[in-house]
Amino acid sequence: MDWTALWLSVRLASATSAALLVGGVPLAYWIVFSPRRWKYVVEAIVALPLVLPPTVLGFYVLIAIGPLSPIGRAYARVAGHGLPFTFEGLLIASMLYSLPFAVQPFSAEFAAVDRRLLEASWSLGVSRAETFRRIVLPLSVRGLVTGIVLSFAHTLGEFGVVLMVGGNLPGVTRTVSISIYDAVQSLDYALASRTSLVLLVVSFAILTAVYALQRSVWIKPRL
């Protein structure tokens, strides 16, 4: 089994989940509480990776961070190397690809918070930021955990986007899904079977935990 590829996938999934927690929470809050009428456009952009072929998304990400783009040139000046075919490039692509798996559970849980609690807090002079920290976040634990776990699991099994943006560099961008593809291509079905079984077990365990969490097995239902 290619443990290097598995460890790289775990690192990528962990970094993606952490980044989406930091960036996804403010975005989800804006989607739920913003009075802007055009916010449905932002919701559509967030959900786009759900229906867009991974190769298409990967292609546009590759163009956006490539050496001819402003982002790619700026990063190359600072870091001394480009973003394509690097772990950092994979991280950007993975964040975009898994964005709806984090933001949508966050948004659903924020929207489920009793509006009367928020209005009572605001009427007492508590700022929106403090209200969010004291009321919304504690009541949205399930949605936050669900978003983090789903984005982790989704990133762990990425193939198309990873291959388009990162290629297949051992120890750098070769993830476990690409390792399985390589094993099949070389007719090493035993290796492909063992690696696939590990991903199957991990994915099943993650989904079981998410559904148990949604059914309030671990967290008491709200009154």
CORNOR-V678180 format. One record per residue. N is the residue number from 1. RES is the residue in one letter. SS is DSSP state (H for helix, E for strand, L for the rest). PHI is phi in whole degrees, -180 to 180 (* if undefined). Layout:
# CORNOR-V678180
N:RES:SS:PHI / N:RES:SS:PHI
This chain:
# CORNOR-V678180
1:M:L:* / 2:D:L:-84 / 3:W:H:-70 / 4:T:H:-63 / 5:A:H:-65 / 6:L:H:-64 / 7:W:H:-65 / 8:L:H:-63 / 9:S:H:-65 / 10:V:H:-65 / 11:R:H:-60 / 12:L:H:-64 / 13:A:H:-65 / 14:S:H:-66 / 15:A:H:-65 / 16:T:H:-65 / 17:S:H:-62 / 18:A:H:-65 / 19:A:H:-65 / 20:L:H:-71 / 21:L:H:-66 / 22:V:H:-69 / 23:G:H:-88 / 24:G:H:-77 / 25:V:H:-64 / 26:P:H:-62 / 27:L:H:-65 / 28:A:H:-64 / 29:Y:H:-62 / 30:W:H:-64 / 31:I:H:-61 / 32:V:H:-79 / 33:F:H:-106 / 34:S:L:-71 / 35:P:L:-84 / 36:R:L:-62 / 37:R:L:-72 / 38:W:L:-86 / 39:K:H:-67 / 40:Y:H:-64 / 41:V:H:-66 / 42:V:H:-65 / 43:E:H:-60 / 44:A:H:-66 / 45:I:H:-65 / 46:V:H:-62 / 47:A:H:-82 / 48:L:H:-54 / 49:P:H:-61 / 50:L:H:-70 / 51:V:L:-115 / 52:L:L:-82 / 53:P:L:-57 / 54:P:H:-56 / 55:T:H:-66 / 56:V:H:-67 / 57:L:H:-61 / 58:G:H:-61 / 59:F:H:-63 / 60:Y:H:-68 / 61:V:H:-65 / 62:L:H:-60 / 63:I:H:-67 / 64:A:H:-68 / 65:I:H:-108 / 66:G:L:-70 / 67:P:L:-67 / 68:L:L:-93 / 69:S:L:-92 / 70:P:H:-59 / 71:I:H:-65 / 72:G:H:-63 / 73:R:H:-67 / 74:A:H:-64 / 75:Y:H:-65 / 76:A:H:-64 / 77:R:H:-66 / 78:V:H:-81 / 79:A:H:-91 / 80:G:L:87 / 81:H:L:-153 / 82:G:L:-78 / 83:L:L:-87 / 84:P:L:-61 / 85:F:L:63 / 86:T:L:-133 / 87:F:H:-64 / 88:E:H:-64 / 89:G:H:-64 / 90:L:H:-61 / 91:L:H:-64 / 92:I:H:-62 / 93:A:H:-64 / 94:S:H:-67 / 95:M:H:-62 / 96:L:H:-68 / 97:Y:H:-69 / 98:S:H:-100 / 99:L:H:-54 / 100:P:H:-66 / 101:F:H:-72 / 102:A:H:-102 / 103:V:H:-69 / 104:Q:H:-65 / 105:P:H:-63 / 106:F:H:-60 / 107:S:H:-63 / 108:A:H:-62 / 109:E:H:-74 / 110:F:H:-62 / 111:A:H:-68 / 112:A:H:-82 / 113:V:L:-68 / 114:D:L:-59 / 115:R:H:-61 / 116:R:H:-65 / 117:L:H:-66 / 118:L:H:-67 / 119:E:H:-65 / 120:A:H:-65 / 121:S:H:-65 / 122:W:H:-66 / 123:S:H:-68 / 124:L:L:-87 / 125:G:L:90 / 126:V:L:-77 / 127:S:L:-67 / 128:R:H:-64 / 129:A:H:-65 / 130:E:H:-71 / 131:T:H:-63 / 132:F:H:-62 / 133:R:H:-70 / 134:R:H:-88 / 135:I:H:-115 / 136:V:H:-66 / 137:L:L:-61 / 138:P:H:-61 / 139:L:H:-86 / 140:S:H:-117 / 141:V:H:-60 / 142:R:H:-60 / 143:G:H:-65 / 144:L:H:-66 / 145:V:H:-64 / 146:T:H:-61 / 147:G:H:-63 / 148:I:H:-65 / 149:V:H:-67 / 150:L:H:-65 / 151:S:H:-67 / 152:F:H:-64 / 153:A:H:-65 / 154:H:H:-65 / 155:T:H:-68 / 156:L:H:-60 / 157:G:L:-103 / 158:E:L:-61 / 159:F:L:-137 / 160:G:H:-61 / 161:V:H:-64 / 162:V:H:-62 / 163:L:H:-67 / 164:M:H:-69 / 165:V:H:-90 / 166:G:H:-105 / 167:G:L:73 / 168:N:L:-141 / 169:L:L:-99 / 170:P:L:-57 / 171:G:L:78 / 172:V:L:-120 / 173:T:L:-132 / 174:R:L:-81 / 175:T:L:-88 / 176:V:H:-68 / 177:S:H:-67 / 178:I:H:-69 / 179:S:H:-62 / 180:I:H:-64 / 181:Y:H:-60 / 182:D:H:-63 / 183:A:H:-64 / 184:V:H:-67 / 185:Q:H:-62 / 186:S:L:-91 / 187:L:L:64 / 188:D:L:-92 / 189:Y:H:-70 / 190:A:H:-66 / 191:L:H:-65 / 192:A:H:-61 / 193:S:H:-67 / 194:R:H:-65 / 195:T:H:-67 / 196:S:H:-64 / 197:L:H:-64 / 198:V:H:-62 / 199:L:H:-64 / 200:L:H:-62 / 201:V:H:-64 / 202:V:H:-63 / 203:S:H:-63 / 204:F:H:-64 / 205:A:H:-64 / 206:I:H:-66 / 207:L:H:-65 / 208:T:H:-62 / 209:A:H:-64 / 210:V:H:-65 / 211:Y:H:-66 / 212:A:H:-64 / 213:L:H:-65 / 214:Q:H:-66 / 215:R:L:-90 / 216:S:L:62 / 217:V:L:-72 / 218:W:L:-101 / 219:I:L:-118 / 220:K:L:-64 / 221:P:L:-66 / 222:R:L:-72 / 223:L:L:-90
